[in-house]
């Protein structure tokens, strides 16, 4: 069955409307519908169709590669699918300009071409690609569509147009409309329900992922042990460039701080929150007042769209930051809405700690489960009798007697917390234990303190001529209120980096770093742009292709064109058609099988089976079967004539 007139053009225009390519869609639609008014056709052969289909395949693969190079693999494949109606339009145009208004199936599948080569007698089915093309237009229009109602309405109208024209002629129009409307409503409701379910599942997966893997500073909480899990990873999450003296002052990149310890979880409470506005140009963000003495340039991997920037302590301004939103909190968090794989920005900073709230009621509280252990330690070290500056030094000296370890040998004894076990029994742990213990010891001494997390900048890469920050460089430290200002304290033994490098860095890391550097440099290149000159070259190449394919082809007109079309339908010369005319007529909507069983039960079943194979089976009939079909039908015709 043929599609309704102009449905293909309407589908192309719908694709162009949804994909913001209406001008191109208008040109393609006019080309595909123009053969309706053109009387001549080209005598294209199977090899010509195959050549055009192969070229479309090359165009599709090439566009996918270019788009993947510019946007990443996932976005590149999606972009290539969005352009399918334009890429595949030459196949449908060749079909409509050919003699049969069909395309041989061998043109679309190389496997069938090989079968035809091995068996030249193989009958090749002819396919009308218009229906498939309309479906591809609808799919491509929906790939990049932001779930708008216009898309669903357009898809429904196109489906109604096609299905109404193809409905059984005996069917009631009212019943058809009612059933289609019911299907449309159920489809829309199902689509909305699926979107809601997708959102719920996505939120659940994100929640599960954040609880199991990384700290969650955007929600103001992190569990003891999350950084320890990060230290099992070797991926590069940031790159830092700048003068050596500036990087020396930016050796800790802060992401978030926390002020309350509950169970084994650090929580951020009661902090201020401000939505920032960029300066003129949209890429410079002022975080705090103050002079900028130093500057570093940072490239940070985008781990999620709403991400936290890793910044030196005294940052007052961030430059070159191309984001659409930026939010600052009083616990030192700068959250931005970012796109892409990496973002680059400059961090201008001075001394001290910027955009950070003064101590509050949470900054000197000891959690009930840790109060006994850290209260006793404070008494043993006589911390409460010391000024804050001396208390800080005594706490740091006390922790110098502890050792760094990535793994706990055994869980804490029953009735003992992980921090109490660390302070009194094992005296060995990683940075989270040192930082958390220092915070609680300082609070026991009356010094407000907070738990800070981020990354340590400690690994120089000669290949990149800058510092690389890996996931295993995730670090925790302490911030204390001393002398009317916040200061950073790092109580973790300084040999922790060497310990981690010797035990965690794989032997193949240097080779992997070369690949990571190449991938990073590739991701930072400028996007390839197709300007008017490129489109002009493409148009010339397409014109040359059309000339090469059509050059010397015989033009088929009028009755010759109709005959050519008839010759390309497999099985149209079957004698069974004459038998059908000689038997009682079929009922409306009655299948051939049901009809034969009614008018001649058991007499012509073999003829019907051979006819259907001859008509629809790609392998057709061999000479013996073809002769058998002819003999049965001719004998039946003689018998039918005799009875009349």
PyMOL commands that set and color helices and strands:
alter all, ss='L'
color gray80, all
select helices_A, chain A and resi 7-18+22-34+46-71+73-82+84-97+105-108+110-118+130-143+149-166+173-212+217-219+226-230+244-249+361-364+368-380+388-399+418-426+431-444+471-473+496-504+509-523+532-550+558-567+576-582+592-599+605-616+623-643
alter helices_A, ss='H'
color red, helices_A
select strands_A, chain A and resi 41-42+103-104+126-127+221-223+236-241+252-258+260-262+265-267+273-275+285-286+294-301+306-308+315-319+325-329+334-337+342-349+403-404+428-429+449-456+459-461+466-470+474-482+485-489+555-556
alter strands_A, ss='S'
color yellow, strands_A
deselect
rebuild
show_as cartoon
